[in-house]
Amino acid sequence: MKRLELAVVGCGEIAGYAALVSKLIPQIRLAACCDVDSARAQAFARRHGIRQVFTDYADLLARGSFDSLYLAVPHDLHSPMILQALEAGKPVLVEKPLARSLPEGLEIVEMAARRGVKVGVNYQYRYDSGCYALARAVQSGSLGRVHSIRINVPWRRTQSYFDAAPWHKTLARSGGGTLLTQGSHFLDVALWALDELPVSAVGYTASPGFEVEVETLAHGILQTRGGTLVNIASTMVAAREQAVTIEVYGQTGTAIYHDLPFPSVKFVGARIKPQRPPGWGLHALQRSLAGFARWVLEDDPFLIPAASALPVLAAVDALYRAAQTGDITLAHNPFDEEKA
Ligand SMILES: NC(=O)c1ccc[n+]([C@@H]2O[C@H](COP(=O)([O-])OP(=O)(O)OC[C@H]3O[C@@H](n4cnc5c(N)ncnc54)[C@H](O)[C@@H]3O)[C@@H](O)[C@H]2O)c1
C-alpha cells in the first residue's frame, strides 16, 4: 500500500488529536514535525514516534524528507506557509479556516491552480455522518428548494483557551473570533450543501466574557445568490455547552442536525435514506485526514479542496463587515415616546 509521508507543522492542541487519529489510518505515516517551540516539537516527536524534528519551517521545507504538509498553526501563518509550500511543490492540508480573510484565500487558490499542487482544508464536519447526510439531501434536491437554514453553535471556552494560545485573542493573528474559528465549521457545511455564494449580509458581533479583541458572540443573516436566507448564531460563552444544530427548511422537507450526544440528522416530511460519508473511520477527523491522503496518493476526490472553502470565507468577511459598518437604527422609536 502507498503511504503518505506527512510533516506536521504546529504541534499544539489540534495537531495532538490529528496525530492520534492518524495512527488509525494505514495510508498515513508521520514523517516529520515542526514547531517554533522546541520543547513542544521534541515532546510531540517522542509521543508520536517521529524521527525528523524541526523548529524552523523554511528549514523543514529545505531539508525535510516528506510528501505533504499538515498545517496546524495560528491563522495568520496559514497563507504565508501555504504559499511557501506551493513554491516547494508540496501538497497541503491546512487546518480550518483556509486563511484569515477572503483576499488571502483567493491568492492561495489562484497559486495552487497555477502550480498544479493540491491544497485541502480540514473543515472535517463535511465528513461528519450527520452533516454529510444533510448536505447530500440538500444537494440531491430531496428537500425541495431550500429557503431557510438556521445554525446555532452554543459552545463554551474558558480563560485557559486564550491563556494557552494567546494568538486567539487578537484580530491580527486570528482574523476573528467565534464566527471564524468555531461557527465557520457549520456555515461551511450549509454553503457546501447549498452550493451557492452569499451575496448580502447583516450581522452583529460582541465580546462578552473575556478581555479580547475578537468577538465571542456573533449573530448574522446571509442571503445567497439563489435567495436562501442562512441564519447563524455562534458563541463561545454559553454557560453550559449545548448541541450544535443546523435546521434546513426546504419546500418539501426539513432536516434537523444535532452533533450531540452523537452526530445525527432527522428528516421530516421527506423519505430520505441518509448517505454515509466516504471512507472508513470512527470520527470525522479520521475520515477527513484519510480522504486527504487518498486525494494526494490516488487522486480520489476529497470533499474539501481549498477552492470550495472560499464561500465560507466570503460569508464570514461579509458578516464581519456588516457588523462593523453598522445597522439600521430606528431614528424614531415609538416605544420611547409612549414612555415619555
Ligand atoms: N478542525 C478542528 O476541529 C480544529 C480544532 C481546533 C483548532 N483548529 C485549527 O487548528 C489550527 C491550530 O489551532 P490550535 O488550537 O492547535 O493552536 P495551538 O496554539 O494549540 O497550536 C499552534 C502551534 O503552532 C505553533 N507555531 C506558531 N508559530 C509557528 C511557526 N512559525 N512554525 C511552526 N510552528 C508554529 C505554536 O507554537 C503551537 O504549538 C488553527 O487553524 C485552528 O483554527 C481546528
The ligand as an SDF file (V2000), in Angstrom:
LIG
                    3D

 44 48  0  0  0  0  0  0  0  0999 V2000
  -10.5470   21.1150   12.9210 N   0  0  0  0  0  0  0  0  0  0  0  0
  -10.8340   21.4280   14.1750 C   0  0  0  0  0  0  0  0  0  0  0  0
  -11.8160   20.9860   14.7510 O   0  0  0  0  0  0  0  0  0  0  0  0
   -9.9080   22.3480   14.9060 C   0  0  0  0  0  0  0  0  0  0  0  0
   -9.9120   22.3890   16.3110 C   0  0  0  0  0  0  0  0  0  0  0  0
   -9.0210   23.2650   16.9320 C   0  0  0  0  0  0  0  0  0  0  0  0
   -8.1660   24.0840   16.1870 C   0  0  0  0  0  0  0  0  0  0  0  0
   -8.2380   24.0250   14.8230 N   0  0  0  0  0  0  0  0  0  0  0  0
   -7.3900   24.8750   13.9850 C   0  0  0  0  0  0  0  0  0  0  0  0
   -6.0550   24.3920   14.0670 O   0  0  0  0  0  0  0  0  0  0  0  0
   -5.1290   25.4850   13.9560 C   0  0  0  0  0  0  0  0  0  0  0  0
   -4.2370   25.4980   15.1850 C   0  0  0  0  0  0  0  0  0  0  0  0
   -5.0440   25.6420   16.3340 O   0  0  0  0  0  0  0  0  0  0  0  0
   -4.5930   25.0360   17.7590 P   0  0  0  0  0  0  0  0  0  0  0  0
   -5.7660   25.1920   18.6370 O   0  0  0  0  0  0  0  0  0  0  0  0
   -3.9750   23.7020   17.5920 O   0  0  0  0  0  0  0  0  0  0  0  0
   -3.4960   26.1320   18.1530 O   0  0  0  0  0  0  0  0  0  0  0  0
   -2.2800   25.9780   19.1830 P   0  0  0  0  0  0  0  0  0  0  0  0
   -1.9030   27.3420   19.5780 O   0  0  0  0  0  0  0  0  0  0  0  0
   -2.6230   24.9860   20.2390 O   0  0  0  0  0  0  0  0  0  0  0  0
   -1.1310   25.3460   18.2910 O   0  0  0  0  0  0  0  0  0  0  0  0
   -0.4420   26.0780   17.3180 C   0  0  0  0  0  0  0  0  0  0  0  0
    1.0120   25.6400   17.3320 C   0  0  0  0  0  0  0  0  0  0  0  0
    1.6820   26.3210   16.2650 O   0  0  0  0  0  0  0  0  0  0  0  0
    2.9900   26.6190   16.7380 C   0  0  0  0  0  0  0  0  0  0  0  0
    3.5980   27.6720   15.9020 N   0  0  0  0  0  0  0  0  0  0  0  0
    3.4090   29.0060   15.9810 C   0  0  0  0  0  0  0  0  0  0  0  0
    4.1860   29.6290   15.0580 N   0  0  0  0  0  0  0  0  0  0  0  0
    4.8460   28.6540   14.3760 C   0  0  0  0  0  0  0  0  0  0  0  0
    5.7870   28.6710   13.3060 C   0  0  0  0  0  0  0  0  0  0  0  0
    6.1950   29.8140   12.7360 N   0  0  0  0  0  0  0  0  0  0  0  0
    6.2870   27.4990   12.8750 N   0  0  0  0  0  0  0  0  0  0  0  0
    5.8940   26.3200   13.4570 C   0  0  0  0  0  0  0  0  0  0  0  0
    5.0070   26.2440   14.4830 N   0  0  0  0  0  0  0  0  0  0  0  0
    4.4800   27.4050   14.9190 C   0  0  0  0  0  0  0  0  0  0  0  0
    2.7700   27.0400   18.1780 C   0  0  0  0  0  0  0  0  0  0  0  0
    3.9750   27.0190   18.9290 O   0  0  0  0  0  0  0  0  0  0  0  0
    1.7390   25.9970   18.6330 C   0  0  0  0  0  0  0  0  0  0  0  0
    2.3590   24.8600   19.1750 O   0  0  0  0  0  0  0  0  0  0  0  0
   -5.9980   26.7230   13.7710 C   0  0  0  0  0  0  0  0  0  0  0  0
   -6.1880   26.9340   12.4010 O   0  0  0  0  0  0  0  0  0  0  0  0
   -7.3160   26.3340   14.4170 C   0  0  0  0  0  0  0  0  0  0  0  0
   -8.4320   27.0730   13.9500 O   0  0  0  0  0  0  0  0  0  0  0  0
   -9.0560   23.1610   14.1790 C   0  0  0  0  0  0  0  0  0  0  0  0
  1  2  1  0
  2  3  2  0
  2  4  1  0
  4  5  1  0
  4 44  2  0
  5  6  2  0
  6  7  1  0
  7  8  2  0
  8  9  1  0
  8 44  1  0
  9 10  1  0
  9 42  1  0
 10 11  1  0
 11 12  1  0
 11 40  1  0
 12 13  1  0
 13 14  1  0
 14 15  2  0
 14 16  1  0
 14 17  1  0
 17 18  1  0
 18 19  2  0
 18 20  1  0
 18 21  1  0
 21 22  1  0
 22 23  1  0
 23 24  1  0
 23 38  1  0
 24 25  1  0
 25 26  1  0
 25 36  1  0
 26 27  1  0
 26 35  1  0
 27 28  2  0
 28 29  1  0
 29 30  1  0
 29 35  2  0
 30 31  1  0
 30 32  2  0
 32 33  1  0
 33 34  2  0
 34 35  1  0
 36 37  1  0
 36 38  1  0
 38 39  1  0
 40 41  1  0
 40 42  1  0
 42 43  1  0
M  CHG  2   8   1  16  -1
M  END
$$$$
